[in-house]
Amino acid sequence: MKKRCSWCTEDPIYIDYHDNEWGIPVHNDIHLFEMLTLEGAQAGLSWLTILRKRENYRKAFDGFRPELIANYDSKKIKELLNNPGIIRNRAKIEAAIHNARNVLKIQDESGSLDSFLWSLVGGKPVQNTWKSSKEIPGQTKESDLMSRELKRRDFKFVGSKICYAFMQAVGMVNDHEVSCFCYERVKKLRKG
């Protein structure tokens, strides 16, 4: 039987996410925006709740294409608030729209969301060596920096803890426990 990180439950959705996505470096703007949006939606809830609603989110939010979401109006917000397939929280929905507009600004200024976000970790994943999930911090100086930079650009739902969970999810840090079968595989994906 494969040894996984201790936080991974027996839920098949969680196992698939852990084994095939969590910690693998992402450089696609749409996927990065999706994960930033979902991490914000997760605030106060379990990640498994969000994973179970992820396909509904993708449909409801036009595949997380920021150029479409940036144009959502009050009619679309009402539609989203009535969608039982997503978290129906007005602040989180409005934050996703607001953040989409800010992603477009970053793309204009920096060329891509990818280059902007990855510059905050020096362009390559931070390689950690945790033996237990109890050692993994909830935030770091890098997530503090990301949070500050995003807030400076008027993003919402981007506190340091949300940013650190985002960084873990998109492979900006390798926080797989060293005993996890994914640890070495993800470590090899580190560039440079």
MIKELO-129995 format. One record per residue (C-alpha): residue number from 1; chain; y, z, x. Coordinates in Angstrom, 3 decimals. Each point is the difference from the previous one (the first is absolute). Layout:
N
<NUM,'A',<Y,Z,X>>
...
***
This chain:
192
<1,'A',<0.000,0.000,0.000>>
<2,'A',<3.486,-0.897,1.259>>
<3,'A',<2.225,2.878,1.091>>
<4,'A',<3.408,-0.264,-1.633>>
<5,'A',<3.212,1.985,0.154>>
<6,'A',<-0.424,3.347,-1.724>>
<7,'A',<2.684,-0.807,-2.614>>
<8,'A',<-1.970,-2.973,-1.342>>
<9,'A',<-1.795,0.868,-3.230>>
<10,'A',<-3.189,-1.553,-1.384>>
<11,'A',<2.005,-2.137,-2.438>>
<12,'A',<-0.826,-3.696,0.648>>
<13,'A',<3.677,-1.007,-0.311>>
<14,'A',<0.990,2.584,2.589>>
<15,'A',<-2.856,-0.952,2.327>>
<16,'A',<0.960,-3.683,-0.178>>
<17,'A',<3.651,0.845,0.690>>
<18,'A',<-0.909,2.246,2.939>>
<19,'A',<-2.516,-2.414,1.521>>
<20,'A',<1.882,-3.268,-0.457>>
<21,'A',<3.709,0.714,-0.145>>
<22,'A',<1.275,3.421,1.039>>
<23,'A',<1.313,-0.063,3.544>>
<24,'A',<-0.362,-3.744,0.549>>
<25,'A',<3.325,-1.426,1.272>>
<26,'A',<1.876,-1.999,-2.654>>
<27,'A',<2.663,-2.582,0.872>>
<28,'A',<0.473,-1.715,-3.369>>
<29,'A',<3.297,0.773,-1.743>>
<30,'A',<-1.475,-0.108,-3.507>>
<31,'A',<-2.842,2.350,0.915>>
<32,'A',<2.423,2.337,1.790>>
<33,'A',<2.268,0.067,-3.042>>
<34,'A',<-3.003,0.604,-2.269>>
<35,'A',<-1.106,2.980,2.057>>
<36,'A',<3.495,1.451,0.218>>
<37,'A',<0.324,-0.317,-3.777>>
<38,'A',<-3.427,1.516,-0.677>>
<39,'A',<0.593,2.893,2.391>>
<40,'A',<3.219,0.742,-1.890>>
<41,'A',<-1.823,-0.256,-3.335>>
<42,'A',<-2.580,2.462,1.317>>
<43,'A',<2.561,2.795,0.513>>
<44,'A',<-1.362,3.035,-1.845>>
<45,'A',<-3.298,-1.724,-0.848>>
<46,'A',<-3.298,-0.694,1.740>>
<47,'A',<-0.443,-3.163,2.041>>
<48,'A',<-3.199,-0.711,-1.917>>
<49,'A',<2.041,-0.171,-3.222>>
<50,'A',<2.145,-2.706,1.595>>
<51,'A',<-2.991,-1.901,1.409>>
<52,'A',<-1.544,-0.107,-3.469>>
<53,'A',<3.222,-1.517,-1.382>>
<54,'A',<0.650,-2.325,2.936>>
<55,'A',<-1.090,-3.249,-1.663>>
<56,'A',<2.105,0.878,-3.038>>
<57,'A',<2.959,0.542,2.323>>
<58,'A',<-0.539,-3.366,1.642>>
<59,'A',<0.059,-1.718,-3.391>>
<60,'A',<2.906,2.025,-1.392>>
<61,'A',<2.113,-0.466,3.148>>
<62,'A',<-0.584,-3.733,0.567>>
<63,'A',<-2.233,0.466,3.023>>
<64,'A',<2.689,2.156,1.658>>
<65,'A',<2.156,-3.014,0.813>>
<66,'A',<3.379,1.620,0.703>>
<67,'A',<1.974,-3.125,-0.886>>
<68,'A',<-1.366,0.217,-3.573>>
<69,'A',<0.177,3.787,-0.379>>
<70,'A',<3.620,0.057,1.217>>
<71,'A',<0.941,-1.910,-3.173>>
<72,'A',<-1.663,2.324,-2.505>>
<73,'A',<2.312,0.941,-2.854>>
<74,'A',<0.053,2.712,-2.677>>
<75,'A',<-2.447,-1.984,-2.167>>
<76,'A',<-2.511,-0.100,2.878>>
<77,'A',<0.514,3.712,0.683>>
<78,'A',<-0.778,0.753,-3.655>>
<79,'A',<-3.131,-2.165,0.249>>
<80,'A',<-1.107,1.920,3.104>>
<81,'A',<0.690,3.360,-1.656>>
<82,'A',<-2.346,-1.048,-2.814>>
<83,'A',<-2.762,-1.181,2.362>>
<84,'A',<-2.854,2.553,-0.041>>
<85,'A',<-1.538,-1.608,3.090>>
<86,'A',<2.673,1.404,2.343>>
<87,'A',<1.784,3.311,0.510>>
<88,'A',<2.654,-0.107,-2.701>>
<89,'A',<2.720,1.888,1.807>>
<90,'A',<3.466,-1.508,-0.373>>
<91,'A',<1.258,1.270,3.365>>
<92,'A',<-2.980,-1.482,1.842>>
<93,'A',<0.230,-3.325,-1.837>>
<94,'A',<3.734,-0.285,0.613>>
<95,'A',<-0.555,0.965,3.657>>
<96,'A',<-2.466,-2.885,0.418>>
<97,'A',<2.613,-2.441,-1.327>>
<98,'A',<2.771,1.537,2.086>>
<99,'A',<-2.186,-0.029,3.109>>
<100,'A',<-0.933,-3.660,-0.572>>
<101,'A',<3.694,-0.870,0.211>>
<102,'A',<0.250,1.951,3.248>>
<103,'A',<-3.072,-1.756,1.411>>
<104,'A',<1.786,-3.320,-0.552>>
<105,'A',<3.007,1.345,1.950>>
<106,'A',<-2.267,1.108,2.862>>
<107,'A',<-1.689,-3.404,0.042>>
<108,'A',<3.432,-1.636,0.287>>
<109,'A',<1.101,2.377,2.783>>
<110,'A',<-3.234,0.411,1.997>>
<111,'A',<-1.987,-3.115,-0.896>>
<112,'A',<-2.748,2.005,-1.682>>
<113,'A',<-0.869,3.410,-1.380>>
<114,'A',<-2.869,-0.065,2.495>>
<115,'A',<2.197,-0.283,3.094>>
<116,'A',<2.386,2.678,-1.286>>
<117,'A',<-2.695,2.573,-0.859>>
<118,'A',<-2.178,-0.594,3.051>>
<119,'A',<3.021,0.327,2.304>>
<120,'A',<0.122,3.653,-1.065>>
<121,'A',<-3.352,0.633,1.731>>
<122,'A',<0.669,-2.188,3.026>>
<123,'A',<-1.843,-3.006,-1.441>>
<124,'A',<-3.523,1.386,0.307>>
<125,'A',<-2.072,2.709,-1.675>>
<126,'A',<0.144,3.590,1.154>>
<127,'A',<-3.524,0.874,1.144>>
<128,'A',<-0.959,3.549,-0.972>>
<129,'A',<-3.149,1.967,0.851>>
<130,'A',<-0.516,2.425,-2.867>>
<131,'A',<-3.321,1.816,-0.189>>
<132,'A',<0.668,1.313,-3.516>>
<133,'A',<2.259,-0.912,-2.898>>
<134,'A',<1.458,3.523,0.321>>
<135,'A',<1.672,-1.137,3.238>>
<136,'A',<1.748,-2.990,-1.590>>
<137,'A',<3.694,0.685,-0.625>>
<138,'A',<1.730,-0.708,-3.292>>
<139,'A',<2.937,-1.559,1.826>>
<140,'A',<1.052,-0.859,3.543>>
<141,'A',<3.142,-0.898,1.923>>
<142,'A',<-0.857,-3.663,-0.690>>
<143,'A',<-0.255,0.574,-3.754>>
<144,'A',<3.232,2.033,0.130>>
<145,'A',<1.658,-3.005,1.683>>
<146,'A',<-1.446,-2.446,-2.540>>
<147,'A',<1.155,2.178,-2.876>>
<148,'A',<3.517,0.290,1.442>>
<149,'A',<0.249,-3.746,0.658>>
<150,'A',<-1.249,-0.923,-3.475>>
<151,'A',<2.252,2.545,-1.702>>
<152,'A',<2.930,-1.311,2.038>>
<153,'A',<-0.794,-3.370,-1.573>>
<154,'A',<-0.037,1.671,-3.438>>
<155,'A',<-3.782,-0.034,-0.624>>
<156,'A',<-1.420,2.493,-2.508>>
<157,'A',<-3.221,2.056,0.146>>
<158,'A',<-0.145,-0.238,3.788>>
<159,'A',<-0.118,3.603,1.177>>
<160,'A',<-1.660,0.672,3.333>>
<161,'A',<-3.349,1.012,-1.551>>
<162,'A',<-0.100,-3.177,-2.103>>
<163,'A',<0.918,-2.024,3.093>>
<164,'A',<-2.782,1.640,2.019>>
<165,'A',<-2.596,-0.728,-2.687>>
<166,'A',<1.308,-3.588,-0.003>>
<167,'A',<-0.288,-0.198,3.794>>
<168,'A',<-3.596,1.209,-0.197>>
<169,'A',<-0.847,-2.484,-2.736>>
<170,'A',<1.434,-3.059,1.782>>
<171,'A',<-1.357,0.863,3.430>>
<172,'A',<3.211,1.032,1.714>>
<173,'A',<-2.025,3.044,1.024>>
<174,'A',<-3.738,0.302,0.457>>
<175,'A',<-0.784,3.291,-1.707>>
<176,'A',<-3.714,-0.574,-0.449>>
<177,'A',<-1.833,3.028,1.355>>
<178,'A',<-1.655,-0.796,3.338>>
<179,'A',<-3.458,0.577,-1.544>>
<180,'A',<0.678,-2.567,-2.761>>
<181,'A',<-1.746,-3.349,0.394>>
<182,'A',<3.366,-1.748,-0.608>>
<183,'A',<1.782,1.741,2.878>>
<184,'A',<-1.104,-2.297,2.843>>
<185,'A',<0.259,-3.141,-2.135>>
<186,'A',<3.603,0.796,-0.940>>
<187,'A',<0.793,1.062,3.575>>
<188,'A',<-1.029,-3.484,1.215>>
<189,'A',<2.539,-1.573,-2.385>>
<190,'A',<2.867,1.623,1.887>>
<191,'A',<2.046,-2.697,1.719>>
<192,'A',<1.303,0.237,3.547>>
***
